[in-house]
């Protein structure tokens, strides 16, 4: 039996509000209520960022500072501190990578996120956008705006609408409604000269451009016509490109006292497999190789791996493979200090396109996605039934670091319910 579904993508464009200005005001409370320009105060330098009150006076970035000062003689001009901005930027991007590994940083204060996978089980795109904004605010203390849409082009337009300090969403069924009245000059990539030619030819809105025959538009624009006609229709298939693709996903657990009991080790593996599978689903990745990592009390560390019959993101399959690797080790085992599961040889799960030949795998995956949903909703109230046999332990979970390895140090000796950091 074969089933195929195509879901629209959910792309977020996250953009900090007047980033340099916000950063200066964060560090210098005395400037919080003052009109502020960030830029070197020299004869040839330009404005890097201006506070919103000054924008109303015509001050804008890339304007000569001298001209900005004439428009706003009362403004404070702050010398840029790029090292500080980079530091804040790193904090912002790390926060975004906790939501999904599919983050494309486009500048110091801007990134695209493909939320299509991360959204499974985590509420609406708007709820996730709200959490992203809260996350950035609590990590670095700065306001961000988020645009949500089915592609990058529309998401960027949406974040423009969201500013300042807001969320704006263009769901698939409202793309036309958003684009049709839009003046063509506001379409991405349309410069003043192009806009003028298009207006002369009778196209003044994106809607008119979308309705036109591409050949007619080509008479005005030549080669660029097709791309622009597609944008006017809201079509943009560019993927979110991460700087480095994660090659593997892992989770590990250090016991507070060494363990030799196989049942405890298996329960821990199941728990870790769920963590890894959840992250794989969030990243829209399947993995083909499962690796077991085990460290004895004397700190010697061993790794064993096994190829699955087919790429998977199902915890049950990961746990079964890890468990069989555990049982294949010479028994009885020496006391175990740390145990870990990795999923390697990752491939894209299909960016919204699912092709399955196995209904039982589908059912299991659906069940685990439901659990993602419940876990997200109750922030760790539930965990796989087989993990609840022991007393509910205390623990803390961190999302994996950027190398793809998650190190979980927990206060208790047994793993348990999920909590989100
Ligand atoms: Mg910005």
Boltz pocket constraint, residues with backbone or C-beta under 6 A from the ligand:
constraints:
  - pocket:
      binder: B
      contacts: [[A, 15], [A, 16], [A, 17], [A, 18], [A, 19], [A, 109], [A, 110]]
      max_distance: 6.0
